[in-house]
Amino acid sequence: MSLTYDELRETMELTLWAAQLLAQSGAEASVVERVVHRLGTGMGGDWLDVFLSPNAVTISISSGNEFRTRTRRIVAAPVNLTTLAEIAALSRRTKRLRLSREEIRAELQRVSAQAPVYNRWVIVGAIGLACGAFSQLFGGDGAALLIAWIAASGAMLMRQQLTRMYFNPILVTIVTAFVAGSIASVLALSGITATSRAALASSVLLLVPGVALINGAEDLIKGYVVTGLARAVQGGLISLAIAIGLLTAITVFGGQGL
């Protein structure tokens, strides 16, 4: 049974909203396409075509002899795997249980408004501990773990604050790497560790753009060339920003001989 004009319009709005949330939360192109297609057909659409670009998502949906096409901009947002999982689960429930559009809208509103699973201090502590653990993988001693933990935690606090102030992501990365490198250099130069390089290298690992690089590779392999190249370039720029911030910190605080 074909959808009415209003039903098709609302279906388009909901699928576009879901696609935007997925793209902003770090989903690769094939996941966005698959999940949104399942959601749209679960609401009664005959077919959906999804095109994901680095800054926008475009969807065409058809039902009977009618079709609609719309585009929505994608804004920068942190990776959120909880959002990905919940929207994917919503699309499966919609396909299986034929959820109403009102139920889907309420669920998308809930997902959009949900608070982070962990508060900022838990994240700061966990990030610092993770970077400290990496220092042990690099052959660092106990003091190197402590230095990396302190430096990465301080850098994460700075990153959170700058992100809340909507600074440019590249600038945020440079400043965060500078803070991490500065703290690590000062503590390492005090002589409390014999493995200062491990501490210094580990302190900036919170900034490594793992999701962007992995998704970029996945998109290229699966044929989403434009999105894959954009994510690969983004990952390269962030890596360069890390190097600039860390090199500046080492130069300023005299850590070249570490």
DRENKOLRO-34026 format. One record per residue (C-alpha): x, z, y. Coordinates in steps of 0.02 Angstrom, whole numbers, plus 50000, padded with zeros to 5 digits. Each point is the difference from the previous one (the first is absolute). Example, Ala and Ser with C-alpha at 12.3 -4.5 7.8 and 13.67 -1.06 7.14 Angstrom:
<sites>
506155039049775 500694996750172 
</sites>
This chain:
<sites>
500005000050000 500724994850169 500325012950135 499014999550161 500874996950166 500085018650041 500585004749825 501374986950005 500565005850172 500085018249944 500914995349840 501284990650105 500245014950115 500265012249856 501214989049903 501014996550157 500095018650037 500615003649824 501304986150012 500655007050164 500175017549927 500914993249848 501214989450100 500395014050122 500305012349858 501364989649917 499094989449870 500844984049945 499074983650034 499394997349821 499255017649995 499074997250163 499314983649936 499485006749830 499205016250061 499064992050145 499374985749891 499335012749874 499175010050138 499174984950082 499334992549839 499415017349949 498915000150156 499214983449952 501164987050074 500294984449896 501834998050049 501315006650121 501574991850065 501275012350072 501494995250107 501235013750047 501284996950137 501255012550071 498855004950144 498234995449945 498844997649853 498724985949990 498554999749878 498734986449959 498495005349898 498644988649931 498285003049928 498904985349954 500164987350139 500565012750130 501775005850039 500855010650130 501835000950056 500795013950103 501725006550044 500565017750037 501675005750069 501165011149898 500855013950098 501555009649948 499625015349894 500955010949876 499914996449814 498545009449922 499854998249812 498465011349999 499064987350104 500534985949884 499425009449846 498325005150074 499544982750062 500504992249834 498915012849911 498574996350121 500104981449961 499905003449813 498505011650022 499144987050110 500254986549869 499425011249857 498615010250082 499434988150139 500195012950138 498964997050155 500804994550163 499545016750078 500945009249863 501524988750020 499995002250189 499925018949982 501454999649876 501084989250113 499645011650146 500545014849894 501614991449947 500394994950180 499745017650067 500835010049862 501435011350049 501714998649917 500105008349830 501485010650057 500325007950170 501504994850102 501085015049953 499814997049813 500494981850030 501515005050105 500615012349868 499724988049855 500864985550090 501495011150039 500115006149821 499894982249932 501434994350111 501005015349948 499704995649818 500664982450031 501615007650065 500245007649828 499764982949919 501374993750117 501195013549940 499735012650140 500285018649984 498785014050037 500435000250185 499674981250009 498255003149930 499695013150135 500664988650139 498964985249943 498465011149986 500195006850177 500444983150076 498604990549913 498715013450042 500484999850183 499964981150002 498284999849919 499325011650133 500654988150133 499264985149908 498285008149990 500015004350184 500544982650057 498744991749885 498605010650074 500534993950172 499844981849941 501814995150031 500634983449934 500395002149812 501754992650018 500415012050142 499295014549898 501164995249856 501534999150112 499655016950081 499595008249833 501594993449920 500985006250151 499255017549983 500355000649813 501774993650022 500355011850145 499455015649905 500924994749843 501604995650096 500065016450095 499725010449842 501214989549897 501365001450132 499885019049988 500904998749834 498685008049890 499964985349879 501324989549915 498764985749972 499464996250177 499714981549967 498695003949869 499115011650121 500084987450142 499374985349895 498595010349923 499345006650165 499284983050052 499224995049834 498275005350064 500054984250108 500364987449862 498564987250005 499705000049814 498154995150006 500314985550120 501444993049897 499125002049832 498364992650064 500964985950083 500844995649835 498345001449906 499124988750126 501374986849991 499985000049810 498114998249997 499984985750127 499485009250159 501464992750095 499515004050180 499585018249966 501505002149886 501234993250127 499245010550139 500185015949898 501774995549947 500484997250183 499185016450047 500995009049866 501604991850062 499675005150180 499675018049950 501605000249897 500954993550151 499205013450110 500565013449877 501784993650009 499974999650191 499355017950014 501205006949871 501514990850073 499575006450174 499905018049937 501664998749908 500834992550153 499305012950122 500445015149893 501674993849937 499544998449819 500964983849967 501235009149887 498715008249888 
</sites>
